[in-house]
């Protein structure tokens, strides 16, 4: 197989489908209940494109993460509407009191407000579970372990173990398991074209479901780099330690993004070795997809990416139509 070459496309698994992004455009493809595939292409100008100052190294990672959250919620919301629309026998449910309050207060912006509330709540829960809980668990060992460096390392180990247990637990849910299969299809599609193969179901299915630019790798990098930060930065009181974990998150995310950006755009023995732990972790969040899932991912790619032109320019691929027009 040809050496991997960066394409610029990235994606995300959504409900019964895939979202793929390339430049200012993204496309969502979702399998309908009738077997068809719904595709929606939209334009999204990221914060880093709108404000050049935000493209500075170690700053851009924070806002790229915010962009991915916003875009991810939009894609998930659209896929949920398509998936729910497939069941014609479903009856419309009465809105909850909270939903009714939002509609009355914010009108047409109610959905955006609700998405913002969900994102903020999810972020706070994530900080509590993956940042503060490991810190408290590690501090319980203070009575038997005198080394602050070892305590910081154990905090990082607890953080990784909690994440693994969390992924293992949610993967038992059928919808999440299928989402992980679509996640695998997303990776396979990108790997297919980035290794110089024409985008066909057969080529996609035989491609790897591990990819260096995956969000799962980013999470592991954040956890590993946080260990280095917290070994050096050690406030005396428990409260200050908790505050430091929260305040340093943007800094750690910025450093982690630069690391992932470098490994994701370079291909060498050293880079591949550095990427390997994150790709091992992807074994938790990806599953082997079915061919029909690969078809969905392919349609999302083709809506925003001219893969034939990419293969011509980067791998010298000649297609039958090229020979016919020669």
QUIZIUR-V540461 format. One record per residue. N is the residue number from 0. RES is the residue in one small letter. PHI is phi in whole degrees, 0 to 359 (999 if undefined). BURIAL is I if it has 9 or more other C-alpha atoms within 8 Angstrom, else O. D_LAST is the distance of its C-alpha to the last C-alpha in Angstrom with 1 decimal. Layout:
{{N,RES,PHI,BURIAL,D_LAST} {N,RES,PHI,BURIAL,D_LAST}}
//
This chain:
{{0,x,999,O,27.2} {1,x,295,O,25.5} {2,x,293,O,27.7} {3,x,292,I,28.3} {4,x,232,I,26.8} {5,x,298,O,28.3} {6,x,251,O,26.5} {7,x,91,O,29.2} {8,x,270,I,29.6} {9,x,213,O,33.1} {10,x,201,I,35.0} {11,x,202,I,38.2} {12,x,283,I,39.5} {13,x,234,I,41.4} {14,x,292,I,43.4} {15,x,55,I,41.3} {16,x,184,I,38.1} {17,x,222,I,36.0} {18,x,247,I,35.6} {19,x,239,I,32.5} {20,x,233,I,32.3} {21,x,214,I,29.7} {22,x,65,O,30.8} {23,x,271,I,32.8} {24,x,241,I,31.8} {25,x,225,I,33.0} {26,x,225,I,32.7} {27,x,249,I,35.2} {28,x,234,I,34.4} {29,x,228,I,37.5} {30,x,282,I,38.1} {31,x,283,I,40.4} {32,x,294,O,43.3} {33,x,278,O,41.7} {34,x,98,O,38.7} {35,x,285,O,36.3} {36,x,239,I,34.8} {37,x,269,I,35.7} {38,x,234,I,33.4} {39,x,227,O,34.6} {40,x,250,I,32.7} {41,x,223,O,34.8} {42,x,257,O,34.9} {43,x,221,O,37.3} {44,x,268,O,38.0} {45,x,290,I,39.7} {46,x,299,I,43.0} {47,x,289,I,41.5} {48,x,277,O,38.9} {49,x,285,O,41.6} {50,x,233,O,44.0} {51,x,306,O,42.6} {52,x,298,O,46.0} {53,x,282,I,45.4} {54,x,271,I,42.3} {55,x,296,O,44.7} {56,x,305,O,44.7} {57,x,72,I,47.3} {58,x,259,I,47.6} {59,x,299,I,44.1} {60,x,297,I,44.7} {61,x,297,I,47.7} {62,x,279,I,45.8} {63,x,294,I,42.6} {64,x,295,O,45.0} {65,x,297,O,46.5} {66,x,300,I,43.0} {67,x,295,O,42.2} {68,x,294,I,45.5} {69,x,297,O,45.1} {70,x,294,I,41.5} {71,x,297,I,42.6} {72,x,293,I,45.6} {73,x,298,O,43.4} {74,x,294,I,41.0} {75,x,296,I,44.0} {76,x,296,O,45.8} {77,x,295,O,42.8} {78,x,296,I,42.3} {79,x,294,I,46.0} {80,x,294,O,46.0} {81,x,294,I,43.2} {82,x,294,I,44.9} {83,x,291,O,48.3} {84,x,292,O,47.0} {85,x,285,I,46.0} {86,x,257,O,49.7} {87,x,288,O,51.0} {88,x,277,O,54.4} {89,x,290,O,55.0} {90,x,264,O,57.7} {91,x,288,O,57.5} {92,x,276,O,59.6} {93,x,290,O,62.2} {94,x,295,O,61.2} {95,x,290,O,63.3} {96,x,298,O,65.8} {97,x,293,O,63.6} {98,x,296,I,60.6} {99,x,296,I,63.0} {100,x,297,O,64.3} {101,x,297,I,60.8} {102,x,296,I,59.8} {103,x,289,O,63.1} {104,x,278,O,62.9} {105,x,250,I,59.2} {106,x,62,O,58.0} {107,x,293,O,54.2} {108,x,273,O,53.8} {109,x,301,I,55.8} {110,x,296,O,52.7} {111,x,296,O,51.5} {112,x,296,I,55.0} {113,x,297,I,55.3} {114,x,298,I,52.0} {115,x,295,O,53.4} {116,x,296,O,56.7} {117,x,298,O,55.0} {118,x,297,I,52.9} {119,x,295,O,56.0} {120,x,296,O,58.1} {121,x,297,O,55.5} {122,x,295,O,55.2} {123,x,295,O,59.0} {124,x,297,O,59.3} {125,x,298,I,56.6} {126,x,297,I,58.5} {127,x,297,I,61.7} {128,x,282,I,60.4} {129,x,261,I,58.0} {130,x,247,I,59.7} {131,x,278,I,63.4} {132,x,300,I,64.3} {133,x,301,I,63.1} {134,x,296,I,65.1} {135,x,296,O,68.3} {136,x,296,I,67.8} {137,x,293,I,67.5} {138,x,293,O,70.6} {139,x,295,O,72.6} {140,x,272,I,72.3} {141,x,301,I,73.8} {142,x,292,O,77.2} {143,x,247,O,76.2} {144,x,236,I,73.5} {145,x,274,O,74.5} {146,x,285,O,71.2} {147,x,291,O,69.3} {148,x,296,O,66.1} {149,x,294,O,66.4} {150,x,298,I,67.1} {151,x,295,I,63.9} {152,x,294,I,61.9} {153,x,297,I,63.5} {154,x,300,I,62.6} {155,x,295,I,59.0} {156,x,296,O,59.3} {157,x,300,I,61.0} {158,x,297,I,58.2} {159,x,293,I,55.6} {160,x,296,O,57.8} {161,x,296,I,58.4} {162,x,297,I,54.7} {163,x,297,I,54.1} {164,x,297,O,57.0} {165,x,297,O,55.7} {166,x,296,I,52.2} {167,x,300,I,53.8} {168,x,291,O,56.1} {169,x,286,O,53.6} {170,x,291,I,51.1} {171,x,285,O,53.7} {172,x,283,O,53.0} {173,x,301,O,50.6} {174,x,297,O,48.7} {175,x,292,I,48.3} {176,x,301,I,47.3} {177,x,292,I,44.5} {178,x,297,I,43.5} {179,x,294,I,43.3} {180,x,293,I,41.0} {181,x,294,I,38.6} {182,x,299,I,39.0} {183,x,297,I,37.7} {184,x,296,I,34.7} {185,x,300,I,34.0} {186,x,299,I,34.0} {187,x,298,I,32.0} {188,x,298,I,29.1} {189,x,294,I,29.1} {190,x,299,I,29.4} {191,x,302,I,26.6} {192,x,286,I,23.9} {193,x,286,I,25.8} {194,x,253,I,25.6} {195,x,83,I,21.8} {196,x,260,I,22.0} {197,x,301,I,20.1} {198,x,279,I,22.6} {199,x,235,O,24.1} {200,x,302,I,27.8} {201,x,299,O,27.9} {202,x,291,I,26.5} {203,x,297,I,28.7} {204,x,295,I,31.8} {205,x,268,O,31.4} {206,x,280,I,31.0} {207,x,285,O,34.2} {208,x,263,I,36.3} {209,x,258,I,37.5} {210,x,216,I,36.0} {211,x,291,I,37.4} {212,x,265,I,37.3} {213,x,291,O,39.3} {214,x,296,O,42.4} {215,x,297,I,44.5} {216,x,298,I,43.8} {217,x,300,I,44.8} {218,x,298,O,48.1} {219,x,295,I,48.9} {220,x,299,I,48.1} {221,x,303,I,50.5} {222,x,295,I,53.2} {223,x,289,I,52.9} {224,x,291,I,52.9} {225,x,299,I,55.8} {226,x,299,I,57.8} {227,x,297,O,57.4} {228,x,296,I,58.4} {229,x,281,I,61.4} {230,x,291,I,62.7} {231,x,276,O,63.0} {232,x,263,O,64.0} {233,x,226,O,67.2} {234,x,301,O,69.4} {235,x,288,O,73.0} {236,x,270,O,73.5} {237,x,296,O,71.7} {238,x,296,O,71.0} {239,x,294,I,69.4} {240,x,296,I,67.3} {241,x,297,I,66.1} {242,x,295,O,65.4} {243,x,297,I,63.5} {244,x,298,I,61.2} {245,x,286,I,60.3} {246,x,291,O,60.0} {247,x,275,O,57.9} {248,x,304,O,55.3} {249,x,299,O,53.0} {250,x,293,I,53.3} {251,x,297,I,52.5} {252,x,297,I,49.6} {253,x,296,I,48.2} {254,x,294,I,48.5} {255,x,297,I,47.0} {256,x,298,I,44.0} {257,x,296,I,43.3} {258,x,296,O,43.5} {259,x,294,I,41.2} {260,x,297,I,38.7} {261,x,293,O,38.7} {262,x,293,I,38.4} {263,x,283,I,35.7} {264,x,248,O,33.4} {265,x,231,I,34.1} {266,x,224,I,33.6} {267,x,207,O,36.1} {268,x,299,O,38.9} {269,x,293,O,41.5} {270,x,299,I,39.7} {271,x,296,I,39.1} {272,x,292,O,42.8} {273,x,293,O,43.9} {274,x,278,I,41.8} {275,x,301,O,43.2} {276,x,302,I,46.4} {277,x,295,I,44.6} {278,x,287,I,42.2} {279,x,298,O,45.2} {280,x,297,I,46.7} {281,x,294,I,43.6} {282,x,298,I,44.9} {283,x,275,I,47.4} {284,x,251,I,45.2} {285,x,234,I,42.2} {286,x,226,I,42.3} {287,x,295,O,39.8} {288,x,278,I,38.1} {289,x,268,O,37.4} {290,x,303,O,34.0} {291,x,291,O,34.7} {292,x,289,I,35.5} {293,x,298,I,32.1} {294,x,298,I,30.5} {295,x,297,I,32.6} {296,x,299,I,31.5} {297,x,297,I,27.8} {298,x,293,I,28.2} {299,x,294,I,30.1} {300,x,296,I,27.3} {301,x,294,I,24.5} {302,x,288,I,26.7} {303,x,233,I,26.8} {304,x,216,O,23.9} {305,x,274,O,20.1} {306,x,291,I,20.0} {307,x,293,O,16.3} {308,x,296,O,15.8} {309,x,297,I,18.8} {310,x,292,I,17.5} {311,x,298,I,14.3} {312,x,284,O,16.6} {313,x,260,O,19.5} {314,x,234,O,18.4} {315,x,67,O,14.8} {316,x,292,O,14.1} {317,x,245,O,10.7} {318,x,261,O,11.0} {319,x,307,O,10.0} {320,x,292,O,8.6} {321,x,292,O,6.2} {322,x,294,O,5.1} {323,x,291,O,5.6} {324,x,272,O,3.8} {325,x,289,O,0.0}}
//
